[in-house]
Amino acid sequence: MDLRRHLTETVTLACVAVAIALVSNAFASKERKLKLPGDYPNATSIPRPAPTGGPSAPVQVDSATSSPATAEFGSVPIASKGESPSQPASAGPHLAAATGTATSASKKAPVPSSSPAASKASLPSTAARAAAPAGGSDLLARFPPHPDAPWVEISGEDAAFLHREGVLFLDARRTKDYELGHIRGARAFSVWESDVDEKTLALLGEGRDAKQPVVLYCSGGECEDSHMLAQKLFGAGFNNLLVYRGGFPDWVSRGGAVSRGANP
């Protein structure tokens, strides 16, 4: 009887503990909220826009589309990684072929006339300006799309060049680290926080050209957050994702522009 009573009390306490943990997690902030077993981590889960305006269902990445590849931009070798960030990259001919496809990916916004009414009508909307590609075909010639690989890695020199060209930068670190300091103009885009799917859908909703470069970074070294974010965005349709392998520490050591706080 004593053994049965102890087992009953143990099971009851365990159930109560699980219930408290679930309730606490439901009200946790986006930085502390955990996914339930089977759904966490969510770095390979791709959100899809719902055609009828309803909630979107995550779709698992097909590992067959995540083949490794390498590229070389100028004199700096650029290596991509496949499903496992620790695997060595292998050669992929698709990047060499992609260099010939960068011609008319971007279009200039119409020049407003001197008439106030005509100028107001011809100016692009805020969303269109946010999605406008930077650098044009010259940028694509140096950093061509790589539709067969989730990402390629770039050096600090490449990152500085792309930053000057106004390319979109995404910070894959935790929001608390982002607010302490981030590359100026970069958006907070933590791959581990609960709103990453919402941010991915919002980025898709901006109407960005999937062939235009997007730079992802985290803390460099052994940090793989930027690679996992690249895999998520690659599954969502972006095919020119560049992982800044040195990350934020390398940017700071080079004297790059840094901002603090919640805004880019």
Legacy VTK file of the C-alpha trace (Angstrom):
# vtk DataFile Version 3.0
C-alpha trace
ASCII
DATASET POLYDATA
POINTS 264 float
0.000 0.000 0.000
2.786 2.418 0.874
4.522 1.727 -2.451
1.297 2.309 -4.394
0.658 5.551 -2.504
4.188 6.793 -3.212
3.864 5.956 -6.903
0.536 7.762 -7.073
2.006 10.848 -5.409
5.016 10.780 -7.738
2.856 10.552 -10.862
0.582 13.316 -9.565
3.517 15.636 -8.858
5.001 14.922 -12.296
1.710 15.757 -13.995
1.381 18.974 -12.007
4.960 19.949 -12.906
4.313 19.333 -16.611
1.104 21.353 -16.482
2.862 24.278 -14.767
5.685 24.131 -17.321
3.227 24.228 -20.235
1.331 27.169 -18.782
4.564 29.064 -18.069
5.824 28.406 -21.592
2.554 29.646 -23.082
3.061 33.061 -21.453
6.844 33.219 -21.961
8.465 35.910 -24.101
9.577 35.089 -27.650
13.184 34.697 -26.460
12.312 32.152 -23.761
9.403 30.254 -25.324
10.272 26.671 -26.224
8.735 24.516 -28.906
7.140 21.245 -27.834
8.989 17.974 -28.536
8.880 17.149 -32.228
8.613 20.815 -33.205
11.847 22.227 -31.752
14.241 23.291 -33.083
12.284 24.898 -35.897
15.237 25.952 -38.046
14.293 23.554 -40.857
10.548 24.226 -40.756
9.452 26.439 -43.639
6.347 28.623 -43.226
4.128 28.921 -46.291
1.647 31.755 -46.868
-1.902 30.480 -46.559
-3.780 31.013 -49.876
-7.059 31.860 -48.110
-5.615 34.120 -45.439
-5.748 31.418 -42.767
-2.849 30.277 -40.579
0.093 28.756 -42.422
1.385 25.272 -41.765
5.128 24.647 -41.414
6.579 22.445 -44.140
9.665 20.334 -43.514
12.659 20.941 -45.757
13.385 18.225 -48.309
16.962 17.193 -47.716
17.317 16.382 -51.408
17.208 20.094 -52.235
19.996 20.959 -49.835
22.987 19.814 -51.842
26.368 21.338 -50.988
28.138 23.595 -53.445
31.088 25.878 -53.756
31.630 29.147 -55.574
34.367 31.645 -55.999
33.710 35.368 -56.058
36.757 37.178 -57.422
39.806 35.838 -55.636
37.984 34.881 -52.439
36.806 31.230 -52.298
33.216 30.903 -51.148
32.189 27.549 -49.680
28.640 26.436 -49.105
27.422 23.881 -46.636
24.722 21.258 -46.952
22.390 19.706 -44.433
25.088 19.408 -41.796
27.142 22.568 -41.230
30.142 20.471 -40.239
30.370 18.632 -43.578
32.983 19.786 -46.092
31.641 21.461 -49.223
31.846 19.790 -52.595
32.048 21.382 -56.018
28.804 22.349 -57.714
28.648 23.500 -61.347
25.374 25.385 -60.928
27.066 28.507 -59.592
29.286 28.844 -62.621
26.243 28.602 -64.861
24.328 31.094 -62.720
26.757 33.889 -63.562
25.262 34.107 -67.016
21.719 34.626 -65.769
22.208 37.935 -63.965
20.981 40.457 -66.491
17.608 42.068 -65.882
16.880 41.121 -62.262
16.341 44.695 -61.197
14.425 47.630 -62.641
14.880 51.242 -61.756
11.975 53.151 -60.287
10.449 55.730 -62.677
11.931 59.199 -62.435
9.328 61.630 -61.101
8.441 64.576 -63.332
8.505 68.193 -62.285
4.727 68.214 -61.862
3.741 67.597 -58.217
0.748 65.487 -59.249
2.762 63.413 -61.697
5.576 63.054 -59.169
3.215 61.740 -56.520
1.741 59.248 -58.962
5.097 57.944 -60.196
6.862 57.501 -56.874
7.012 53.841 -55.729
5.233 52.790 -52.561
7.042 52.247 -49.274
6.798 48.463 -49.680
8.198 48.677 -53.202
11.129 50.798 -52.053
11.855 48.323 -49.245
11.901 45.433 -51.729
13.877 47.253 -54.420
17.089 45.368 -55.308
20.426 47.012 -54.591
23.362 46.927 -56.966
21.586 45.585 -60.044
23.130 43.177 -62.544
26.715 44.085 -61.589
26.064 42.841 -58.066
24.505 39.635 -59.396
27.499 39.086 -61.652
29.764 39.032 -58.605
27.319 37.226 -56.308
25.130 35.054 -58.563
22.150 33.089 -57.229
22.743 29.482 -56.172
19.394 27.678 -56.452
20.914 24.271 -55.657
22.522 25.223 -52.339
21.012 26.842 -49.216
23.940 29.227 -48.815
27.504 30.117 -49.659
29.915 31.671 -47.192
31.501 35.077 -47.723
34.468 36.864 -46.205
34.608 40.115 -44.267
35.717 41.970 -47.407
32.678 40.698 -49.278
30.390 41.596 -46.361
31.754 45.156 -46.253
31.252 45.533 -50.010
27.687 44.235 -49.847
26.919 46.518 -46.898
28.080 49.531 -48.921
25.818 48.381 -51.755
22.791 48.462 -49.461
22.167 44.709 -49.448
19.794 43.373 -46.780
21.572 41.994 -43.659
19.808 39.652 -41.213
21.109 39.025 -37.679
20.380 35.415 -36.657
21.439 35.876 -33.007
19.159 36.268 -30.018
17.357 39.594 -29.733
19.185 40.420 -26.494
22.524 40.099 -28.330
21.192 42.111 -31.272
20.186 44.977 -28.996
23.651 45.054 -27.406
25.182 45.679 -30.815
24.601 44.707 -34.444
25.726 45.561 -37.957
24.174 48.896 -38.808
21.025 48.410 -40.871
20.722 44.694 -40.092
17.343 43.333 -39.026
16.876 41.166 -35.944
15.987 37.690 -37.244
16.770 35.135 -34.557
16.290 31.616 -35.852
15.530 30.261 -32.351
12.843 32.709 -31.229
9.141 31.974 -31.548
8.428 34.756 -34.074
10.902 33.566 -36.727
8.108 32.129 -38.899
6.197 35.418 -38.705
9.308 37.319 -39.769
9.895 34.888 -42.633
6.342 35.363 -43.912
6.688 39.135 -43.554
9.920 39.054 -45.580
8.168 37.047 -48.280
5.337 39.570 -48.242
7.709 42.413 -49.122
7.955 41.080 -52.651
11.741 40.877 -52.697
13.492 39.424 -55.716
14.645 35.976 -54.560
17.764 36.266 -56.742
19.071 39.339 -54.934
21.780 38.742 -52.286
20.815 38.586 -48.614
23.592 38.464 -46.004
23.080 36.414 -42.829
25.368 36.459 -39.816
25.602 35.422 -36.189
28.502 35.247 -33.718
31.034 33.634 -36.061
33.311 30.789 -34.997
31.265 27.734 -34.041
27.941 29.587 -34.251
25.639 27.932 -36.804
22.539 30.092 -36.316
23.105 31.940 -39.599
23.398 28.636 -41.489
20.145 27.359 -40.017
18.408 30.632 -40.862
19.741 30.321 -44.407
18.255 26.846 -44.660
14.864 28.146 -43.518
14.873 31.077 -45.969
16.157 28.841 -48.771
13.162 26.568 -48.253
10.935 29.655 -48.329
12.202 30.523 -51.821
15.295 32.727 -51.433
18.204 31.434 -53.513
21.011 33.949 -53.004
21.726 33.659 -49.286
25.255 34.594 -48.201
26.524 33.589 -44.765
29.099 35.996 -43.343
31.320 33.377 -41.736
33.210 35.787 -39.472
29.970 37.199 -38.115
29.563 40.149 -35.798
32.949 39.740 -34.008
34.781 39.980 -37.339
32.708 43.005 -38.331
33.656 44.799 -35.118
37.343 43.926 -35.528
37.249 45.496 -38.991
35.768 48.723 -37.631
32.423 48.259 -39.381
29.452 50.469 -38.587
27.549 49.244 -35.506
24.173 50.197 -34.037
22.610 49.379 -30.678
19.031 48.939 -29.557
15.985 47.312 -31.127
16.081 49.250 -34.408
18.327 48.505 -37.414
LINES 1 265
264 0 1 2 3 4 5 6 7 8 9 10 11 12 13 14 15 16 17 18 19 20 21 22 23 24 25 26 27 28 29 30 31 32 33 34 35 36 37 38 39 40 41 42 43 44 45 46 47 48 49 50 51 52 53 54 55 56 57 58 59 60 61 62 63 64 65 66 67 68 69 70 71 72 73 74 75 76 77 78 79 80 81 82 83 84 85 86 87 88 89 90 91 92 93 94 95 96 97 98 99 100 101 102 103 104 105 106 107 108 109 110 111 112 113 114 115 116 117 118 119 120 121 122 123 124 125 126 127 128 129 130 131 132 133 134 135 136 137 138 139 140 141 142 143 144 145 146 147 148 149 150 151 152 153 154 155 156 157 158 159 160 161 162 163 164 165 166 167 168 169 170 171 172 173 174 175 176 177 178 179 180 181 182 183 184 185 186 187 188 189 190 191 192 193 194 195 196 197 198 199 200 201 202 203 204 205 206 207 208 209 210 211 212 213 214 215 216 217 218 219 220 221 222 223 224 225 226 227 228 229 230 231 232 233 234 235 236 237 238 239 240 241 242 243 244 245 246 247 248 249 250 251 252 253 254 255 256 257 258 259 260 261 262 263
